[in-house]
């Protein structure tokens, strides 16, 4: 893949990728941007291995999800009490209004297990099909449906609180 082709494909997916990572990072824009940057660097380095067996977006989202999982394994946010996690986030000036508007949703997403959070973000934020989610998250379709159902139930319970 040429550099120009890679840039063209990334530009088409950049906003969607950032929105997905922002949901996974529970509204932490700086963290989402850091993970997106790491994912794009990894994708560029591996772009020669992209064979087109799946859509480029699926391949890129899989790399981004792996970067997110790598980050959560290093940081272990569950070691920080949930009440204190929101205080650790400092939204950038231009994103502070949007972050505040979706604060309740991000707090609810923050309480979900990682797989449920990823499935909810891909389905509702990115309008991905069950098959695409299965490819991105490398899970069987039945497992995706299970996590989607459980994620919906958990979100309902968290938002009612």
Secondary structure, DSSP 8 states (H G I E B T S, - for coil): --HHHHHHHHHHHHHHHHHHHHHHTTT-HHHHHHHHHHHHHHHHHHGGG--SSS-HHHHHHHHHHHHHHHHHHHH-GGGS-HHHHHHH----GGGHHHHHHTHHHHHHHHTS-HHHHHHHIIIIIS---HHHHHHHHT--HHHHHHHHHHHHHHHHHHHH-
